[in-house]
Amino acid sequence: MVKTKRKGILRTLLCAVFALCFAVGLSSLFANGTTAYAAAVTTPKYAIPITYSTWYSSNGGKSTTGSGTSTSFSARIGQFTSSTYSVSLYGSGSSGTATWDGCIKSSTVTIVLSSSKGTPTVSVTDSSGKGVGSGTKTITLTGLADGKYTASFSASGGWLVNARQYDSAGFNAYFTFTVDSNAPTISGAATSSTGKYTNSSTYVSASDSVSGISALYVKAPNSSSYSNVGTSTTISNTATNGLYSFYAKDKAGNTSRTYFLYLDTVKPTGKIKNSNGTEITGSYTNQTFSYSATDSGSGISYLQYKKPGSSSWLTYTSGTSISASAASGTYQFRAVDNAWNISATKSITIDSSKPTMTLYSGDVSVSNGFKSIANYIKATATDSGSGVKTIYVKKPGASSYTEYASGTQLTADGAYSFYCVDNAGNASQTYTISMDHTKTYDYEFGRRVRENVERRVYSNRFG
């Protein structure tokens, strides 16, 4: 009875000690910080290349009998015993098979060692040489962090040849695998759905710091499928304009996000319009006006304008009106799109001054309203701003104006009216002049003739 009680007390103490050790172990584990792990995922089952070296020893003299790297190999492990070995590897589960490229994207890795004879122990270490697990036949490793791992195994057997000779044979083998949970990244493009804007040739490449890049894929504008372009490509500025899509895969099978690049080599176009929204196609105006621009590719980023006499471009808000009474002179506008294409510069000059005219009686300049008896009349016009565009004349007896060529001589009697318009649309005042060649009786001349006749008669009579 006493012995039974003692056994119970001892069992209780042992359990307490075990619980304490377990708690201390857990606290030590978590005290070392946390590590980001890949997800435990199902992967294909891979046949793993094994690097091996076989050997034979006789009385301590050891020599290599073979070596290589293969998915299976055979080795002598006794006097009359040989075995064939192969390894398969997969994640937390397997689905189908695939060609091994050295990497797996699962934090749970299952290793299956097949051998025709014997059951060697497989030991796995991380890149620092620290052991992470071991076992025979099937080994499941969980919670593996990203990085490279080495798994090794060996076997051998010896026999007594005679009283003086002891021989043995065996092998050493290992294989490596890399856990990679990080998706690759792409440079030269952006994850924004509108893309990175460019108007020049752009180099796009993929990178992965763990397993390396398997392939970079690109989909061109108006295409429905992706093409494998290796690990990098250059989108030339002579390529089709539009949105290019990219994604990459690393050797562990991780797929990157989709990246975008928008190629736009077409300049935006701008228009200057009057207050009614009608485009002003000339170089001058005497009306309120504004500027706006459009871009069919990447879209307008910003507008700029330059005031008369200024050398600096200023920010301009689309459609902002500039009054006809603003400072006279030339205003310049341009647009820049999101790909840094700059439009052609549009210019408009404000001219609010009216043109003037000069009337001539013959070759003599005369005032407005003059009555001429010269052989002809003519008119000219001047404008110090935008320049004279058209002169108009309404001839005697006419009800409307017609175009008139400056300085043209007019000889018909009657009343003439002139006006002119400059290139900004300013109209001059109306100028009038009349011409009359009708002969009338000159009373003064008649008086003189009569006096002259009377003198001659008197002289002849009384001379």
C-alpha positions in Angstrom: 0.0 0.0 0.0 2.8 2.4 0.9 4.6 1.4 -2.3 1.5 2.2 -4.4 1.3 5.7 -2.8 4.9 6.3 -3.5 4.5 5.4 -7.1 1.5 7.7 -7.4 3.4 10.6 -5.9 6.4 9.9 -8.2 4.1 9.9 -11.2 2.6 13.2 -10.2 6.0 14.8 -9.8 7.2 13.6 -13.1 4.1 15.0 -14.9 4.6 18.3 -13.1 8.3 18.4 -14.3 7.3 17.5 -17.8 4.6 20.3 -17.9 7.2 22.8 -16.6 9.7 21.8 -19.2 7.1 22.0 -21.9 6.1 25.5 -20.8 9.7 26.7 -20.7 10.3 25.3 -24.1 7.3 27.1 -25.5 8.3 30.4 -23.9 11.8 30.0 -25.3 10.4 29.4 -28.7 8.2 32.4 -28.8 10.8 34.6 -27.1 13.0 34.3 -30.2 10.5 36.3 -32.3 8.1 35.3 -35.1 8.9 34.3 -38.6 6.8 34.7 -41.7 5.9 31.4 -43.2 4.5 30.3 -46.5 1.0 28.8 -46.6 0.7 25.0 -46.4 -0.6 24.2 -49.9 -1.1 21.2 -52.2 1.5 20.9 -54.9 2.4 18.5 -57.6 4.6 15.6 -56.6 8.1 16.1 -57.8 10.8 13.6 -58.5 13.9 15.0 -56.8 17.5 14.8 -58.3 19.8 13.3 -55.7 23.5 14.0 -55.5 25.3 10.8 -54.3 28.7 9.3 -53.8 29.4 5.6 -53.3 32.4 4.2 -51.6 34.2 1.0 -50.6 36.6 0.5 -47.7 39.0 -2.3 -47.1 40.9 -2.4 -43.8 40.4 1.4 -43.4 41.5 2.3 -46.9 38.5 4.1 -48.3 37.9 5.0 -52.0 35.1 6.4 -54.1 33.5 4.0 -56.4 30.9 6.3 -58.1 29.1 9.6 -58.0 26.5 11.6 -59.8 23.2 13.4 -59.6 20.1 11.5 -60.6 16.5 11.0 -59.6 17.5 7.4 -58.6 20.7 5.6 -57.9 21.9 2.2 -56.7 24.6 1.6 -54.1 26.2 -1.4 -52.4 25.5 -1.4 -48.7 26.9 -4.8 -47.7 28.9 -7.8 -48.8 26.1 -9.1 -50.9 23.5 -6.3 -50.6 22.7 -3.4 -52.9 19.8 -1.0 -52.8 18.2 1.5 -55.2 17.0 4.9 -53.9 14.7 7.7 -55.1 13.0 10.7 -53.5 9.7 12.4 -54.2 8.6 15.7 -52.6 5.4 17.6 -52.3 3.5 20.1 -50.1 0.8 19.4 -47.6 -0.8 17.3 -50.3 -0.1 16.3 -53.9 -2.0 16.7 -57.1 -0.4 15.4 -60.3 3.2 15.6 -61.2 5.5 18.3 -62.5 9.2 18.9 -63.4 11.3 19.9 -60.4 13.0 23.3 -60.7 14.3 23.4 -57.1 11.5 25.3 -55.4 8.2 24.7 -53.6 5.7 27.3 -52.4 4.4 25.3 -49.4 5.5 25.7 -45.8 4.6 22.1 -45.3 7.0 19.8 -47.2 6.5 16.0 -47.4 9.6 13.9 -48.3 9.2 10.3 -49.4 12.3 8.2 -49.6 12.0 5.0 -51.5 14.6 2.2 -51.1 14.6 -1.4 -52.3 16.6 -2.4 -49.2 16.9 -0.8 -45.8 15.4 2.4 -44.3 18.0 5.2 -44.1 17.3 8.2 -41.9 16.8 11.5 -43.8 18.0 14.6 -41.8 17.0 18.1 -43.0 18.9 21.3 -42.1 18.2 25.0 -43.0 20.7 27.3 -44.7 22.4 28.0 -41.3 23.0 24.3 -40.7 20.3 24.0 -38.0 18.3 20.8 -38.0 14.6 21.2 -38.8 13.6 17.5 -38.9 14.4 13.9 -39.6 12.8 10.6 -40.3 12.6 7.5 -42.4 10.6 6.7 -45.4 8.0 9.6 -45.2 9.0 12.8 -43.4 6.6 15.7 -43.0 8.1 19.1 -42.2 5.7 21.9 -41.1 6.1 25.6 -40.5 9.1 26.0 -42.8 10.2 29.6 -43.4 11.3 30.8 -46.9 14.8 29.7 -47.7 17.0 26.8 -48.8 17.1 23.4 -47.1 19.4 20.4 -47.4 18.3 16.9 -46.8 20.9 14.2 -46.4 20.9 10.4 -45.9 23.4 7.6 -46.0 23.8 3.8 -45.5 26.6 1.3 -45.3 27.4 -2.3 -44.3 30.5 -4.1 -43.3 31.7 -7.7 -43.2 34.7 -9.7 -42.1 36.6 -11.1 -45.0 39.1 -13.0 -42.8 40.7 -12.6 -39.4 42.9 -9.8 -40.7 40.5 -8.0 -43.1 37.3 -6.1 -42.5 35.6 -4.5 -45.6 32.6 -2.2 -45.9 30.6 -0.4 -48.6 28.0 2.4 -48.6 27.1 5.8 -49.9 26.4 9.4 -48.9 23.6 11.4 -50.6 21.8 14.7 -50.3 19.4 16.9 -52.2 18.2 20.5 -51.7 14.9 22.3 -52.0 13.9 25.9 -51.5 10.7 27.1 -49.9 9.4 30.3 -51.5 6.1 32.0 -50.6 6.9 35.4 -51.9 5.4 36.5 -55.3 7.9 38.0 -57.7 7.9 41.7 -58.5 8.0 43.7 -61.7 9.9 46.9 -62.4 9.2 49.3 -65.2 5.4 49.0 -64.8 2.9 49.9 -62.1 0.1 48.0 -60.3 -2.3 50.8 -60.9 -5.0 49.7 -63.4 -4.3 52.8 -65.4 -0.7 51.8 -65.7 2.6 53.6 -65.6 2.5 56.3 -68.4 5.3 56.6 -70.8 6.1 58.1 -74.2 9.5 56.5 -74.6 10.9 53.0 -74.9 10.6 51.3 -71.5 12.4 48.3 -70.1 10.3 46.0 -68.0 11.8 43.2 -65.9 10.8 40.7 -63.2 12.7 39.7 -60.1 12.5 37.2 -57.3 14.9 37.1 -54.4 14.3 33.5 -53.3 13.6 31.0 -56.1 14.2 33.3 -59.1 12.1 34.1 -62.1 10.6 31.4 -64.2 8.9 33.6 -66.8 7.5 37.1 -67.5 4.3 37.4 -69.5 3.0 40.4 -71.4 -0.3 41.1 -73.1 -0.3 43.8 -75.7 -3.1 46.3 -76.3 -6.1 44.8 -78.1 -4.8 41.3 -77.4 -6.7 38.6 -75.5 -3.7 36.5 -74.5 -0.3 36.7 -72.8 3.0 35.8 -74.3 6.1 34.5 -72.5 9.0 37.0 -73.0 11.6 35.4 -70.7 12.5 37.5 -67.7 12.5 41.0 -69.3 11.4 42.9 -72.3 11.5 46.4 -73.8 8.3 48.1 -75.0 9.5 50.3 -77.9 8.2 53.8 -78.4 7.3 52.6 -81.9 5.0 49.9 -80.6 1.2 50.0 -80.6 -0.1 52.7 -78.2 -2.2 51.6 -75.4 -2.3 49.6 -72.1 0.2 46.7 -71.7 -0.4 44.1 -69.0 2.3 42.0 -67.3 2.6 39.3 -64.7 5.5 37.0 -63.6 5.9 33.5 -62.1 8.8 32.4 -60.0 10.3 28.9 -59.9 8.3 28.0 -56.9 5.1 28.7 -58.8 4.2 32.0 -57.1 2.4 34.4 -59.4 2.9 38.2 -59.1 0.2 40.8 -59.2 -0.7 42.2 -62.6 1.3 45.3 -63.6 0.5 47.8 -66.3 2.3 50.1 -68.7 0.5 52.7 -70.8 2.4 53.7 -74.0 1.2 57.0 -75.4 3.3 58.8 -78.1 0.5 61.0 -79.5 0.4 64.7 -78.5 -2.8 66.2 -77.1 -4.6 68.8 -79.2 -5.9 72.1 -78.1 -8.4 74.7 -79.3 -9.0 78.4 -78.6 -12.7 79.2 -78.6 -14.8 82.3 -78.3 -17.5 82.8 -75.7 -20.0 81.0 -77.9 -17.8 77.9 -78.1 -16.8 78.4 -81.7 -13.2 77.7 -82.5 -11.1 80.8 -83.4 -9.0 79.7 -86.3 -7.3 83.1 -86.9 -4.4 84.6 -85.0 -6.2 87.6 -83.7 -9.4 88.4 -81.8 -11.3 91.2 -80.2 -13.6 88.8 -78.3 -13.5 87.0 -75.0 -11.8 83.6 -75.5 -10.7 80.4 -73.7 -8.5 77.3 -74.2 -9.2 73.6 -73.8 -7.5 70.4 -74.9 -8.2 66.7 -75.5 -6.1 63.6 -75.5 -7.3 60.2 -76.8 -4.5 58.3 -75.0 -3.2 58.8 -71.5 -5.4 61.9 -70.9 -4.6 65.5 -70.1 -2.4 66.1 -67.1 -2.3 69.9 -67.1 -2.6 73.0 -69.2 -0.4 76.1 -69.3 -0.4 79.5 -70.8 1.9 82.4 -71.3 0.8 86.0 -71.0 1.9 88.8 -73.4 5.5 89.8 -72.9 6.2 86.9 -70.4 8.7 84.1 -70.8 7.2 81.9 -68.1 4.5 79.2 -68.5 1.7 79.5 -65.9 -0.9 76.9 -64.9 -4.2 77.4 -66.7 -7.6 75.9 -65.9 -9.4 74.5 -68.9 -12.1 76.9 -70.2 -11.1 79.9 -68.1 -12.2 83.0 -70.0 -9.8 85.8 -70.9 -11.7 89.0 -71.5 -11.2 91.1 -74.7 -10.4 93.9 -72.4 -7.4 92.1 -71.0 -3.9 93.2 -71.7 -3.3 93.5 -75.5 -0.8 91.2 -77.0 -0.2 87.5 -77.8 -1.4 84.7 -75.4 0.1 81.3 -75.9 -1.4 77.9 -74.7 -0.2 74.3 -74.5 -1.3 71.0 -73.0 0.7 68.2 -71.4 -0.7 64.7 -71.2 0.0 62.0 -68.5 2.7 60.5 -70.7 4.5 63.9 -70.9 3.6 64.6 -74.5 3.3 68.3 -75.2 0.8 69.7 -77.6 1.6 72.2 -80.3 1.5 75.8 -79.0 -1.7 77.7 -79.8 -1.5 81.5 -80.0 -4.0 84.3 -80.1 -3.5 88.0 -80.1 -5.9 90.5 -78.5 -6.5 93.6 -80.8 -9.2 95.9 -79.7 -8.1 99.0 -81.7 -10.1 100.0 -84.8 -8.3 100.5 -88.1 -8.3 103.9 -89.8 -8.6 105.1 -93.5 -7.3 107.9 -95.6 -9.3 109.4 -98.5 -7.7 110.9 -101.6 -9.0 113.4 -104.2 -6.6 112.6 -107.0 -3.3 112.2 -105.2 -4.1 114.6 -102.4 -5.3 113.3 -99.1 -8.6 114.9 -98.0 -10.8 114.9 -95.0 -13.8 112.8 -94.4 -16.9 114.1 -96.3 -14.8 115.9 -99.0 -16.4 116.9 -102.3 -14.0 116.3 -105.2 -13.8 117.5 -108.7 -10.6 115.7 -109.4 -10.3 113.1 -112.1 -10.6 110.2 -109.5 -10.8 109.4 -105.9 -9.3 106.5 -103.9 -8.9 105.2 -100.3 -6.3 103.3 -98.2 -6.4 101.7 -94.8 -4.0 101.1 -91.9 -4.0 99.1 -88.7 -1.2 99.0 -86.1 -2.4 95.8 -84.5 -3.6 92.8 -86.3 -3.4 94.5 -89.8 -6.1 95.3 -92.3 -8.0 92.4 -93.5 -10.6 93.9 -95.9 -11.7 97.3 -97.2 -15.3 97.8 -98.4 -16.9 100.4 -100.6 -20.5 101.4 -101.4 -20.5 103.0 -104.8 -22.9 105.7 -106.1 -26.4 104.2 -106.5 -25.5 100.9 -104.8 -27.4 99.6 -101.8 -24.6 97.4 -100.4 -20.9 97.3 -99.8 -18.4 95.3 -101.9 -14.8 94.5 -101.4 -12.4 97.2 -102.4 -8.7 96.9 -103.3 -6.6 99.6 -101.5 -5.7 102.5 -103.7 -7.9 101.6 -106.6 -8.9 104.7 -108.6 -12.7 105.4 -108.8 -13.8 107.9 -111.5 -17.7 107.8 -111.5 -19.4 110.8 -110.1 -21.5 110.4 -107.0 -21.2 109.7 -103.3 -18.9 107.0 -102.0 -18.8 105.3 -98.5 -15.8 103.3 -97.2 -15.0 101.2 -94.2 -12.5 98.5 -93.3 -12.1 95.5 -91.0 -8.8 94.3 -89.4 -7.8 90.7 -88.7 -9.2 90.8 -85.2 -12.7 91.8 -86.5 -12.5 95.4 -85.5 -14.4 97.7 -88.0 -13.4 101.3 -88.7 -15.8 104.2 -88.8 -17.5 105.0 -92.1 -15.7 107.4 -94.4 -17.5 109.3 -97.2 -16.4 111.3 -100.2 -18.2 112.5 -103.3 -17.1 113.5 -106.8 -18.9 115.8 -109.3 -17.7 116.7 -112.9 -20.9 118.3 -114.1 -20.2 121.7 -115.9 -22.0 124.8 -114.5 -22.1 128.5 -115.6 -19.3 130.6 -114.1 -20.9 134.0 -113.3 -17.5 135.6 -112.5 -16.1 134.4 -115.8 -19.1 135.7 -117.7 -18.8 139.1 -115.9 -15.2 139.3 -117.0 -16.0 138.4 -120.6 -18.7 141.1 -120.7 -16.3 143.7 -119.4 -13.7 142.7 -121.9 -16.2 142.9 -124.7 -17.4 146.3 -123.6 -13.9 147.7 -123.5 -13.2 146.6 -127.0 -16.4 148.1 -128.3 -15.7 151.5 -126.6 -12.2 151.5 -127.9 -13.3 150.8 -131.4 -15.9 153.6 -131.3 -14.0 156.3 -129.6 -10.5 155.1 -130.1 
